[in-house]
């Protein structure tokens, strides 16, 4: 069985890539940029191989490696990596998807002057995510959590000479800080109430009742606030669409397997704590359901292909949170925690299985879709779907892979997204029917907006792409190079088969420890709920076809008929204006910051300036008394003696 050393190797390989590219290749091999790409590909290939070995050779056995980092009296901080069932699945997702993105980047970033810098940042970003996945205690999780935030800042703002990219990077960093602050408070609450940072010990304390009540509720809400920020859940979702300013492979990695997946993973990792707080777990389910439909509604009207995919990511992350939350609601309703035994354990792992199952599938088809968006941009010079059209004839491989990814995202049988999406929908119906309604509406919206993109991008006739001086800047579109197509084809295969591999191949049973009945490949189609969900998805595709391909329904007339709703969606519910004009300008700048400024001027500076004035006045008085004339000093002494004698006489008379 693999040892704990293997876990450190998985983490250290991309970290070594970051250090070597930064300190050796970038300064000394700047004329050979491809070396940095080859290095990270080699390191991630090795990390993926080790991750597969850990999964295949250890079974349900946990692998742990812990070292003492600091000891101060009774206070000890341990640095430890742990590979349990959840971690082993996530290692495959992170290393596999990141590897495909780096291969694709060889073609997409070709000729960019920041080639070495790009792969150095990618290495750091991947290493941070792997560290987060492997960390066995919340303190170490927080360190890598901030590392992921740093990596995203550097990559979103990679083209920092563009004002929009620099602003997007700052926005992502600042918005996620609000959630991270709550996460930090939660870590402190948990430590001061339990004396440990270890995730396993904290989960055990919650399930056995040692950690309960208001303390547990506040702690889990704090953890969830961190997840809301990183996974762009409502209301901290506004940074993710703007993150599209980074290179497309960066968007692919952020949206598929790293930063946004970190929040879902954190909730899954600490789900036993969440499950023991009925308020928090219901809150998770509600936020997930609301986010799913909220983000999907904005995806309906976006014209930038990457922004459509960005809102799709937010929506699908809501699905994952809903999947994690609904099983917790079931735990609370059935009071499974009272027996403290196997029923609770199995229910929690079923909840983890449902949420992570969708994360697993989503990583492959969403990565594929973003790489497809980069491919069409490579050919047309634009991300605006209104300037595309007809690309099916020029880019058959891109079209085929993008279609597969869209069908999988829409949840069409038998592709990967079908299996995990319907599991989330089924769980929501079983325990919280209002959230089921939100989930099923989101199914329709998802199918509609993805096939709106398909028909506008690949159907009809080519509409010219990017315009430059009145001419087509890119000429006739062309298929992307093989180095970009190869990872897209591999990901398309996973978008088809990962659901079946996870479901029928035993991974889902592995993650839920065999305590969940699985329908067969064809048997699932006899379930009424499955047929309803599938019919709703197909209806969304048909409506998109009617509006954007067959032209049976005019999109312009629909937009005019529902103008207020259309404007609300296209303006993103005015959240950017709310945050920037009201919260930042009115509340923070004109309110809180102005009060702090006044306090600084009149209190802090007032004390300093007042002390200076007192010193000047007193020095002036002393200077006048110190005349240097001996007769004056003698007179003062005589007067002083007379005053003292008078006081003494008055006291004793």
BAROBA-201446 format. One record per residue (C-alpha): z, x, y; residue number from 0; residue in three letters. Coordinates in steps of 0.5 Angstrom, whole numbers, m for minus. Example, Ala and Ser with C-alpha at 12.3 -4.5 7.8 and 13.67 -1.06 7.14 Angstrom:
2
[node [16,25,m9],0,'ALA']
[node [14,27,m2],1,'SER']
! end
This chain:
653
[node [0,0,0],0,'UNK']
[node [m1,3,7],1,'UNK']
[node [4,6,11],2,'UNK']
[node [7,5,18],3,'UNK']
[node [3,11,20],4,'UNK']
[node [m4,7,19],5,'UNK']
[node [m1,2,24],6,'UNK']
[node [0,8,29],7,'UNK']
[node [m7,10,27],8,'UNK']
[node [m10,4,29],9,'UNK']
[node [m7,4,36],10,'UNK']
[node [m8,11,37],11,'UNK']
[node [m16,11,36],12,'UNK']
[node [m18,8,42],13,'UNK']
[node [m13,11,46],14,'UNK']
[node [m15,18,44],15,'UNK']
[node [m22,15,46],16,'UNK']
[node [m20,13,53],17,'UNK']
[node [m16,20,54],18,'UNK']
[node [m22,24,51],19,'UNK']
[node [m27,21,55],20,'UNK']
[node [m23,21,62],21,'UNK']
[node [m21,28,61],22,'UNK']
[node [m27,32,57],23,'UNK']
[node [m33,28,57],24,'UNK']
[node [m33,25,64],25,'UNK']
[node [m32,31,68],26,'UNK']
[node [m35,36,63],27,'UNK']
[node [m41,32,60],28,'UNK']
[node [m43,28,66],29,'UNK']
[node [m50,29,64],30,'UNK']
[node [m50,26,57],31,'UNK']
[node [m47,19,58],32,'UNK']
[node [m48,17,51],33,'UNK']
[node [m43,21,48],34,'UNK']
[node [m37,16,51],35,'UNK']
[node [m41,10,48],36,'UNK']
[node [m41,14,41],37,'UNK']
[node [m34,16,41],38,'UNK']
[node [m31,9,42],39,'UNK']
[node [m36,6,37],40,'UNK']
[node [m33,12,32],41,'UNK']
[node [m26,10,34],42,'UNK']
[node [m27,3,33],43,'UNK']
[node [m31,3,27],44,'UNK']
[node [m25,7,24],45,'UNK']
[node [m20,2,27],46,'UNK']
[node [m23,m3,24],47,'UNK']
[node [m24,0,17],48,'UNK']
[node [m16,1,17],49,'UNK']
[node [m15,m6,19],50,'UNK']
[node [m19,m9,13],51,'UNK']
[node [m15,m4,9],52,'UNK']
[node [m8,m6,11],53,'UNK']
[node [m11,m14,10],54,'UNK']
[node [m14,m13,3],55,'UNK']
[node [m8,m8,0],56,'UNK']
[node [m2,m11,3],57,'UNK']
[node [m2,m18,1],58,'UNK']
[node [4,m22,4],59,'UNK']
[node [8,m16,5],60,'UNK']
[node [10,m14,12],61,'UNK']
[node [9,m6,14],62,'UNK']
[node [13,m4,20],63,'UNK']
[node [14,3,23],64,'UNK']
[node [20,4,28],65,'UNK']
[node [22,10,32],66,'UNK']
[node [28,10,37],67,'UNK']
[node [26,11,44],68,'UNK']
[node [32,11,48],69,'UNK']
[node [40,11,47],70,'UNK']
[node [45,10,52],71,'UNK']
[node [52,8,49],72,'UNK']
[node [51,2,45],73,'UNK']
[node [44,0,48],74,'UNK']
[node [38,2,44],75,'UNK']
[node [31,1,45],76,'UNK']
[node [26,2,39],77,'UNK']
[node [19,2,39],78,'UNK']
[node [16,m1,33],79,'UNK']
[node [10,m4,30],80,'UNK']
[node [10,m9,25],81,'UNK']
[node [4,m12,21],82,'UNK']
[node [5,m19,18],83,'UNK']
[node [0,m24,16],84,'UNK']
[node [m1,m26,23],85,'UNK']
[node [m2,m19,26],86,'UNK']
[node [m7,m17,20],87,'UNK']
[node [m12,m23,22],88,'UNK']
[node [m11,m21,29],89,'UNK']
[node [m13,m14,28],90,'UNK']
[node [m19,m16,25],91,'UNK']
[node [m21,m20,31],92,'UNK']
[node [m20,m15,36],93,'UNK']
[node [m23,m9,33],94,'UNK']
[node [m29,m13,30],95,'UNK']
[node [m31,m16,36],96,'UNK']
[node [m29,m10,41],97,'UNK']
[node [m34,m6,36],98,'UNK']
[node [m40,m11,37],99,'UNK']
[node [m39,m11,44],100,'UNK']
[node [m39,m3,45],101,'UNK']
[node [m45,m3,41],102,'UNK']
[node [m48,m8,45],103,'UNK']
[node [m46,m4,51],104,'UNK']
[node [m50,2,49],105,'UNK']
[node [m56,m2,52],106,'UNK']
[node [m53,m7,57],107,'UNK']
[node [m50,m1,61],108,'UNK']
[node [m56,4,60],109,'UNK']
[node [m57,8,66],110,'UNK']
[node [m51,5,70],111,'UNK']
[node [m48,11,74],112,'UNK']
[node [m41,9,72],113,'UNK']
[node [m43,10,64],114,'UNK']
[node [m37,14,62],115,'UNK']
[node [m32,11,67],116,'UNK']
[node [m34,4,63],117,'UNK']
[node [m33,6,56],118,'UNK']
[node [m26,10,58],119,'UNK']
[node [m24,3,61],120,'UNK']
[node [m26,m1,55],121,'UNK']
[node [m22,4,51],122,'UNK']
[node [m16,3,55],123,'UNK']
[node [m17,m5,55],124,'UNK']
[node [m18,m5,47],125,'UNK']
[node [m12,0,46],126,'UNK']
[node [m7,m4,50],127,'UNK']
[node [m9,m11,46],128,'UNK']
[node [m8,m7,39],129,'UNK']
[node [m1,m5,42],130,'UNK']
[node [0,m12,44],131,'UNK']
[node [m2,m15,37],132,'UNK']
[node [2,m10,33],133,'UNK']
[node [9,m9,38],134,'UNK']
[node [15,m12,34],135,'UNK']
[node [19,m13,40],136,'UNK']
[node [18,m17,46],137,'UNK']
[node [20,m11,51],138,'UNK']
[node [14,m7,48],139,'UNK']
[node [10,m13,48],140,'UNK']
[node [11,m13,55],141,'UNK']
[node [9,m6,56],142,'UNK']
[node [2,m7,53],143,'UNK']
[node [2,m14,56],144,'UNK']
[node [1,m11,63],145,'UNK']
[node [m3,m5,60],146,'UNK']
[node [m8,m11,58],147,'UNK']
[node [m7,m14,66],148,'UNK']
[node [m9,m7,68],149,'UNK']
[node [m15,m6,64],150,'UNK']
[node [m18,m13,66],151,'UNK']
[node [m17,m11,73],152,'UNK']
[node [m21,m4,72],153,'UNK']
[node [m26,m8,68],154,'UNK']
[node [m27,m14,72],155,'UNK']
[node [m28,m10,79],156,'UNK']
[node [m32,m4,75],157,'UNK']
[node [m37,m5,80],158,'UNK']
[node [m32,m5,86],159,'UNK']
[node [m37,m3,91],160,'UNK']
[node [m39,m11,91],161,'UNK']
[node [m34,m15,95],162,'UNK']
[node [m34,m21,90],163,'UNK']
[node [m32,m16,84],164,'UNK']
[node [m27,m13,88],165,'UNK']
[node [m24,m20,90],166,'UNK']
[node [m25,m22,83],167,'UNK']
[node [m21,m17,80],168,'UNK']
[node [m15,m17,85],169,'UNK']
[node [m15,m25,84],170,'UNK']
[node [m14,m24,77],171,'UNK']
[node [m9,m19,78],172,'UNK']
[node [m5,m23,83],173,'UNK']
[node [m5,m30,79],174,'UNK']
[node [m3,m27,72],175,'UNK']
[node [3,m24,76],176,'UNK']
[node [6,m31,77],177,'UNK']
[node [6,m32,70],178,'UNK']
[node [8,m25,68],179,'UNK']
[node [14,m26,72],180,'UNK']
[node [17,m32,68],181,'UNK']
[node [15,m28,62],182,'UNK']
[node [20,m22,64],183,'UNK']
[node [25,m27,66],184,'UNK']
[node [25,m30,59],185,'UNK']
[node [25,m23,56],186,'UNK']
[node [32,m22,60],187,'UNK']
[node [35,m28,58],188,'UNK']
[node [34,m27,51],189,'UNK']
[node [36,m20,51],190,'UNK']
[node [43,m22,55],191,'UNK']
[node [44,m28,50],192,'UNK']
[node [42,m24,43],193,'UNK']
[node [43,m17,45],194,'UNK']
[node [36,m16,42],195,'UNK']
[node [29,m15,44],196,'UNK']
[node [26,m16,36],197,'UNK']
[node [21,m22,35],198,'UNK']
[node [23,m23,28],199,'UNK']
[node [31,m23,30],200,'UNK']
[node [30,m28,36],201,'UNK']
[node [26,m33,32],202,'UNK']
[node [31,m32,26],203,'UNK']
[node [36,m34,32],204,'UNK']
[node [33,m40,34],205,'UNK']
[node [31,m43,27],206,'UNK']
[node [39,m42,25],207,'UNK']
[node [41,m45,31],208,'UNK']
[node [44,m39,34],209,'UNK']
[node [40,m39,40],210,'UNK']
[node [39,m46,42],211,'UNK']
[node [40,m51,48],212,'UNK']
[node [38,m50,55],213,'UNK']
[node [38,m42,54],214,'UNK']
[node [32,m43,49],215,'UNK']
[node [29,m48,53],216,'UNK']
[node [29,m43,59],217,'UNK']
[node [27,m37,55],218,'UNK']
[node [21,m41,52],219,'UNK']
[node [18,m44,58],220,'UNK']
[node [18,m37,61],221,'UNK']
[node [14,m34,55],222,'UNK']
[node [10,m40,56],223,'UNK']
[node [9,m38,63],224,'UNK']
[node [6,m31,61],225,'UNK']
[node [1,m35,56],226,'UNK']
[node [m1,m40,61],227,'UNK']
[node [m3,m34,66],228,'UNK']
[node [m6,m29,61],229,'UNK']
[node [m10,m35,57],230,'UNK']
[node [m12,m38,64],231,'UNK']
[node [m9,m45,62],232,'UNK']
[node [m8,m50,68],233,'UNK']
[node [m5,m49,73],234,'UNK']
[node [m6,m41,73],235,'UNK']
[node [m14,m42,71],236,'UNK']
[node [m17,m40,77],237,'UNK']
[node [m18,m33,76],238,'UNK']
[node [m22,m33,70],239,'UNK']
[node [m29,m36,72],240,'UNK']
[node [m29,m31,78],241,'UNK']
[node [m28,m26,73],242,'UNK']
[node [m35,m26,71],243,'UNK']
[node [m36,m21,77],244,'UNK']
[node [m35,m16,72],245,'UNK']
[node [m41,m13,67],246,'UNK']
[node [m43,m18,62],247,'UNK']
[node [m40,m15,56],248,'UNK']
[node [m33,m14,59],249,'UNK']
[node [m33,m22,60],250,'UNK']
[node [m35,m22,53],251,'UNK']
[node [m29,m18,51],252,'UNK']
[node [m24,m21,55],253,'UNK']
[node [m26,m28,53],254,'UNK']
[node [m27,m27,46],255,'UNK']
[node [m21,m23,43],256,'UNK']
[node [m17,m19,48],257,'UNK']
[node [m14,m22,55],258,'UNK']
[node [m15,m29,54],259,'UNK']
[node [m13,m29,47],260,'UNK']
[node [m6,m25,48],261,'UNK']
[node [m3,m32,51],262,'UNK']
[node [m5,m36,45],263,'UNK']
[node [m2,m30,40],264,'UNK']
[node [4,m29,44],265,'UNK']
[node [6,m37,43],266,'UNK']
[node [4,m36,36],267,'UNK']
[node [8,m30,35],268,'UNK']
[node [14,m34,38],269,'UNK']
[node [13,m41,35],270,'UNK']
[node [19,m41,31],271,'UNK']
[node [23,m41,38],272,'UNK']
[node [18,m46,41],273,'UNK']
[node [19,m51,35],274,'UNK']
[node [26,m51,36],275,'UNK']
[node [26,m53,43],276,'UNK']
[node [23,m60,43],277,'UNK']
[node [21,m60,51],278,'UNK']
[node [18,m54,51],279,'UNK']
[node [13,m55,45],280,'UNK']
[node [11,m62,47],281,'UNK']
[node [10,m58,54],282,'UNK']
[node [5,m53,50],283,'UNK']
[node [1,m59,47],284,'UNK']
[node [1,m63,53],285,'UNK']
[node [m2,m57,58],286,'UNK']
[node [m7,m55,52],287,'UNK']
[node [m10,m62,52],288,'UNK']
[node [m10,m63,59],289,'UNK']
[node [m13,m56,60],290,'UNK']
[node [m18,m57,55],291,'UNK']
[node [m21,m63,58],292,'UNK']
[node [m20,m61,65],293,'UNK']
[node [m24,m55,64],294,'UNK']
[node [m29,m58,60],295,'UNK']
[node [m31,m63,66],296,'UNK']
[node [m32,m57,71],297,'UNK']
[node [m37,m54,65],298,'UNK']
[node [m41,m60,66],299,'UNK']
[node [m44,m58,73],300,'UNK']
[node [m44,m51,73],301,'UNK']
[node [m51,m47,74],302,'UNK']
[node [m49,m40,73],303,'UNK']
[node [m49,m39,65],304,'UNK']
[node [m43,m35,65],305,'UNK']
[node [m39,m40,69],306,'UNK']
[node [m41,m45,64],307,'UNK']
[node [m38,m40,58],308,'UNK']
[node [m32,m39,63],309,'UNK']
[node [m30,m46,63],310,'UNK']
[node [m32,m47,56],311,'UNK']
[node [m27,m41,54],312,'UNK']
[node [m21,m44,58],313,'UNK']
[node [m23,m51,55],314,'UNK']
[node [m22,m48,48],315,'UNK']
[node [m16,m44,49],316,'UNK']
[node [m13,m51,51],317,'UNK']
[node [m15,m53,44],318,'UNK']
[node [m12,m47,41],319,'UNK']
[node [m5,m49,45],320,'UNK']
[node [m6,m56,43],321,'UNK']
[node [m6,m54,36],322,'UNK']
[node [0,m50,36],323,'UNK']
[node [4,m55,40],324,'UNK']
[node [2,m61,36],325,'UNK']
[node [5,m58,29],326,'UNK']
[node [11,m56,33],327,'UNK']
[node [12,m64,35],328,'UNK']
[node [12,m65,28],329,'UNK']
[node [17,m61,27],330,'UNK']
[node [21,m64,32],331,'UNK']
[node [20,m71,30],332,'UNK']
[node [21,m70,23],333,'UNK']
[node [28,m65,24],334,'UNK']
[node [25,m60,19],335,'UNK']
[node [30,m55,23],336,'UNK']
[node [36,m58,20],337,'UNK']
[node [35,m56,13],338,'UNK']
[node [34,m49,15],339,'UNK']
[node [30,m47,9],340,'UNK']
[node [23,m47,6],341,'UNK']
[node [20,m54,10],342,'UNK']
[node [21,m51,17],343,'UNK']
[node [18,m44,15],344,'UNK']
[node [12,m47,12],345,'UNK']
[node [11,m52,18],346,'UNK']
[node [11,m47,23],347,'UNK']
[node [6,m42,19],348,'UNK']
[node [2,m48,19],349,'UNK']
[node [2,m49,26],350,'UNK']
[node [0,m42,27],351,'UNK']
[node [m5,m42,22],352,'UNK']
[node [m8,m48,26],353,'UNK']
[node [m8,m45,33],354,'UNK']
[node [m10,m38,30],355,'UNK']
[node [m16,m41,26],356,'UNK']
[node [m19,m43,32],357,'UNK']
[node [m18,m37,36],358,'UNK']
[node [m21,m33,30],359,'UNK']
[node [m27,m37,30],360,'UNK']
[node [m28,m38,37],361,'UNK']
[node [m28,m30,38],362,'UNK']
[node [m34,m29,34],363,'UNK']
[node [m38,m35,37],364,'UNK']
[node [m36,m34,44],365,'UNK']
[node [m37,m27,44],366,'UNK']
[node [m44,m28,42],367,'UNK']
[node [m45,m33,47],368,'UNK']
[node [m43,m28,53],369,'UNK']
[node [m48,m23,50],370,'UNK']
[node [m53,m28,49],371,'UNK']
[node [m52,m29,57],372,'UNK']
[node [m53,m22,58],373,'UNK']
[node [m59,m22,54],374,'UNK']
[node [m62,m27,58],375,'UNK']
[node [m60,m24,65],376,'UNK']
[node [m63,m17,62],377,'UNK']
[node [m70,m21,62],378,'UNK']
[node [m69,m25,68],379,'UNK']
[node [m65,m22,73],380,'UNK']
[node [m61,m28,74],381,'UNK']
[node [m55,m32,71],382,'UNK']
[node [m57,m38,74],383,'UNK']
[node [m60,m43,69],384,'UNK']
[node [m64,m47,74],385,'UNK']
[node [m69,m41,75],386,'UNK']
[node [m70,m40,67],387,'UNK']
[node [m73,m44,62],388,'UNK']
[node [m78,m43,57],389,'UNK']
[node [m75,m37,54],390,'UNK']
[node [m75,m39,47],391,'UNK']
[node [m82,m37,47],392,'UNK']
[node [m81,m30,50],393,'UNK']
[node [m74,m29,47],394,'UNK']
[node [m74,m32,40],395,'UNK']
[node [m68,m27,37],396,'UNK']
[node [m64,m29,43],397,'UNK']
[node [m65,m36,43],398,'UNK']
[node [m64,m37,35],399,'UNK']
[node [m57,m33,36],400,'UNK']
[node [m55,m37,42],401,'UNK']
[node [m57,m44,39],402,'UNK']
[node [m52,m42,33],403,'UNK']
[node [m47,m40,38],404,'UNK']
[node [m48,m47,41],405,'UNK']
[node [m48,m51,35],406,'UNK']
[node [m41,m47,33],407,'UNK']
[node [m38,m48,39],408,'UNK']
[node [m40,m56,39],409,'UNK']
[node [m37,m56,32],410,'UNK']
[node [m43,m58,28],411,'UNK']
[node [m42,m58,21],412,'UNK']
[node [m42,m53,17],413,'UNK']
[node [m42,m48,22],414,'UNK']
[node [m35,m44,24],415,'UNK']
[node [m33,m48,30],416,'UNK']
[node [m33,m54,26],417,'UNK']
[node [m28,m53,21],418,'UNK']
[node [m22,m50,26],419,'UNK']
[node [m24,m56,31],420,'UNK']
[node [m23,m61,27],421,'UNK']
[node [m17,m58,24],422,'UNK']
[node [m14,m59,31],423,'UNK']
[node [m17,m66,32],424,'UNK']
[node [m14,m68,26],425,'UNK']
[node [m7,m65,28],426,'UNK']
[node [m7,m68,35],427,'UNK']
[node [m9,m75,32],428,'UNK']
[node [m3,m75,26],429,'UNK']
[node [3,m73,31],430,'UNK']
[node [0,m75,39],431,'UNK']
[node [m5,m80,39],432,'UNK']
[node [m6,m79,47],433,'UNK']
[node [m8,m72,46],434,'UNK']
[node [m12,m74,41],435,'UNK']
[node [m16,m78,46],436,'UNK']
[node [m17,m72,50],437,'UNK']
[node [m19,m68,45],438,'UNK']
[node [m24,m72,42],439,'UNK']
[node [m27,m73,49],440,'UNK']
[node [m27,m66,50],441,'UNK']
[node [m31,m65,44],442,'UNK']
[node [m37,m70,47],443,'UNK']
[node [m37,m65,54],444,'UNK']
[node [m37,m59,50],445,'UNK']
[node [m43,m61,46],446,'UNK']
[node [m46,m64,52],447,'UNK']
[node [m45,m58,57],448,'UNK']
[node [m47,m53,52],449,'UNK']
[node [m54,m56,50],450,'UNK']
[node [m55,m57,58],451,'UNK']
[node [m55,m50,58],452,'UNK']
[node [m60,m49,52],453,'UNK']
[node [m65,m54,54],454,'UNK']
[node [m65,m51,61],455,'UNK']
[node [m65,m44,59],456,'UNK']
[node [m70,m44,53],457,'UNK']
[node [m73,m51,54],458,'UNK']
[node [m79,m53,58],459,'UNK']
[node [m83,m47,62],460,'UNK']
[node [m81,m41,65],461,'UNK']
[node [m79,m42,73],462,'UNK']
[node [m79,m35,75],463,'UNK']
[node [m72,m32,74],464,'UNK']
[node [m69,m27,80],465,'UNK']
[node [m74,m28,86],466,'UNK']
[node [m75,m22,91],467,'UNK']
[node [m79,m22,97],468,'UNK']
[node [m82,m28,95],469,'UNK']
[node [m84,m25,88],470,'UNK']
[node [m81,m25,81],471,'UNK']
[node [m77,m19,81],472,'UNK']
[node [m77,m18,73],473,'UNK']
[node [m84,m21,72],474,'UNK']
[node [m85,m24,65],475,'UNK']
[node [m79,m24,61],476,'UNK']
[node [m78,m20,55],477,'UNK']
[node [m74,m19,49],478,'UNK']
[node [m68,m15,49],479,'UNK']
[node [m67,m8,46],480,'UNK']
[node [m65,m8,38],481,'UNK']
[node [m59,m4,40],482,'UNK']
[node [m57,m11,44],483,'UNK']
[node [m60,m15,39],484,'UNK']
[node [m56,m12,33],485,'UNK']
[node [m49,m14,35],486,'UNK']
[node [m52,m21,37],487,'UNK']
[node [m55,m22,30],488,'UNK']
[node [m48,m20,26],489,'UNK']
[node [m44,m24,31],490,'UNK']
[node [m49,m30,29],491,'UNK']
[node [m47,m29,22],492,'UNK']
[node [m40,m30,23],493,'UNK']
[node [m41,m36,28],494,'UNK']
[node [m44,m39,21],495,'UNK']
[node [m40,m36,16],496,'UNK']
[node [m33,m34,19],497,'UNK']
[node [m30,m42,18],498,'UNK']
[node [m32,m42,11],499,'UNK']
[node [m29,m35,10],500,'UNK']
[node [m23,m37,13],501,'UNK']
[node [m23,m44,10],502,'UNK']
[node [m26,m43,3],503,'UNK']
[node [m25,m36,2],504,'UNK']
[node [m17,m36,3],505,'UNK']
[node [m16,m33,9],506,'UNK']
[node [m13,m40,12],507,'UNK']
[node [m9,m41,6],508,'UNK']
[node [m7,m33,6],509,'UNK']
[node [m4,m35,14],510,'UNK']
[node [m1,m41,12],511,'UNK']
[node [2,m38,5],512,'UNK']
[node [m2,m43,1],513,'UNK']
[node [2,m50,4],514,'UNK']
[node [m4,m54,6],515,'UNK']
[node [m9,m58,3],516,'UNK']
[node [m16,m56,4],517,'UNK']
[node [m22,m60,3],518,'UNK']
[node [m28,m57,0],519,'UNK']
[node [m35,m55,3],520,'UNK']
[node [m38,m62,2],521,'UNK']
[node [m32,m66,1],522,'UNK']
[node [m30,m66,8],523,'UNK']
[node [m35,m70,10],524,'UNK']
[node [m32,m76,7],525,'UNK']
[node [m26,m76,12],526,'UNK']
[node [m27,m82,17],527,'UNK']
[node [m24,m77,23],528,'UNK']
[node [m29,m72,21],529,'UNK']
[node [m35,m76,21],530,'UNK']
[node [m32,m79,28],531,'UNK']
[node [m31,m72,31],532,'UNK']
[node [m38,m70,28],533,'UNK']
[node [m42,m76,31],534,'UNK']
[node [m38,m75,38],535,'UNK']
[node [m41,m68,38],536,'UNK']
[node [m48,m70,36],537,'UNK']
[node [m48,m76,41],538,'UNK']
[node [m47,m70,47],539,'UNK']
[node [m53,m66,44],540,'UNK']
[node [m57,m73,44],541,'UNK']
[node [m55,m74,52],542,'UNK']
[node [m56,m67,54],543,'UNK']
[node [m63,m68,50],544,'UNK']
[node [m65,m74,54],545,'UNK']
[node [m63,m71,61],546,'UNK']
[node [m65,m64,61],547,'UNK']
[node [m71,m64,55],548,'UNK']
[node [m74,m71,54],549,'UNK']
[node [m73,m73,62],550,'UNK']
[node [m71,m80,59],551,'UNK']
[node [m65,m80,64],552,'UNK']
[node [m66,m77,71],553,'UNK']
[node [m60,m72,72],554,'UNK']
[node [m61,m72,80],555,'UNK']
[node [m60,m80,80],556,'UNK']
[node [m54,m79,75],557,'UNK']
[node [m51,m74,80],558,'UNK']
[node [m52,m79,86],559,'UNK']
[node [m49,m85,82],560,'UNK']
[node [m43,m81,81],561,'UNK']
[node [m43,m76,87],562,'UNK']
[node [m36,m76,89],563,'UNK']
[node [m34,m74,81],564,'UNK']
[node [m40,m69,81],565,'UNK']
[node [m37,m66,88],566,'UNK']
[node [m30,m66,85],567,'UNK']
[node [m32,m62,79],568,'UNK']
[node [m37,m58,82],569,'UNK']
[node [m32,m56,87],570,'UNK']
[node [m27,m54,82],571,'UNK']
[node [m22,m60,84],572,'UNK']
[node [m21,m56,90],573,'UNK']
[node [m16,m52,87],574,'UNK']
[node [m19,m45,90],575,'UNK']
[node [m18,m49,97],576,'UNK']
[node [m11,m51,95],577,'UNK']
[node [m9,m44,93],578,'UNK']
[node [m12,m40,98],579,'UNK']
[node [m11,m45,104],580,'UNK']
[node [m5,m48,103],581,'UNK']
[node [m1,m44,98],582,'UNK']
[node [m3,m37,101],583,'UNK']
[node [m4,m38,108],584,'UNK']
[node [0,m44,110],585,'UNK']
[node [6,m43,105],586,'UNK']
[node [6,m36,104],587,'UNK']
[node [3,m33,110],588,'UNK']
[node [5,m38,116],589,'UNK']
[node [12,m40,112],590,'UNK']
[node [15,m35,108],591,'UNK']
[node [12,m28,110],592,'UNK']
[node [13,m30,118],593,'UNK']
[node [20,m32,117],594,'UNK']
[node [21,m25,113],595,'UNK']
[node [17,m22,119],596,'UNK']
[node [22,m25,124],597,'UNK']
[node [28,m23,120],598,'UNK']
[node [25,m16,120],599,'UNK']
[node [24,m16,128],600,'UNK']
[node [30,m19,130],601,'UNK']
[node [35,m18,125],602,'UNK']
[node [33,m11,121],603,'UNK']
[node [30,m8,127],604,'UNK']
[node [35,m11,132],605,'UNK']
[node [41,m8,128],606,'UNK']
[node [37,m1,129],607,'UNK']
[node [35,m2,136],608,'UNK']
[node [42,m5,138],609,'UNK']
[node [46,1,135],610,'UNK']
[node [41,6,138],611,'UNK']
[node [43,2,145],612,'UNK']
[node [50,3,144],613,'UNK']
[node [49,10,142],614,'UNK']
[node [46,11,149],615,'UNK']
[node [51,7,153],616,'UNK']
[node [57,11,150],617,'UNK']
[node [53,18,151],618,'UNK']
[node [52,16,158],619,'UNK']
[node [59,14,159],620,'UNK']
[node [62,20,156],621,'UNK']
[node [57,25,160],622,'UNK']
[node [60,22,166],623,'UNK']
[node [67,23,164],624,'UNK']
[node [65,30,162],625,'UNK']
[node [64,33,169],626,'UNK']
[node [66,40,168],627,'UNK']
[node [71,40,174],628,'UNK']
[node [78,43,172],629,'UNK']
[node [82,39,177],630,'UNK']
[node [79,32,175],631,'UNK']
[node [81,34,168],632,'UNK']
[node [88,35,170],633,'UNK']
[node [88,29,174],634,'UNK']
[node [86,25,168],635,'UNK']
[node [92,28,164],636,'UNK']
[node [97,27,169],637,'UNK']
[node [95,20,169],638,'UNK']
[node [95,19,162],639,'UNK']
[node [102,22,162],640,'UNK']
[node [104,17,167],641,'UNK']
[node [101,11,163],642,'UNK']
[node [105,13,157],643,'UNK']
[node [111,14,160],644,'UNK']
[node [111,7,163],645,'UNK']
[node [109,4,157],646,'UNK']
[node [115,7,153],647,'UNK']
[node [120,5,159],648,'UNK']
[node [117,m2,158],649,'UNK']
[node [118,m2,151],650,'UNK']
[node [125,0,151],651,'UNK']
[node [128,m3,157],652,'UNK']
! end
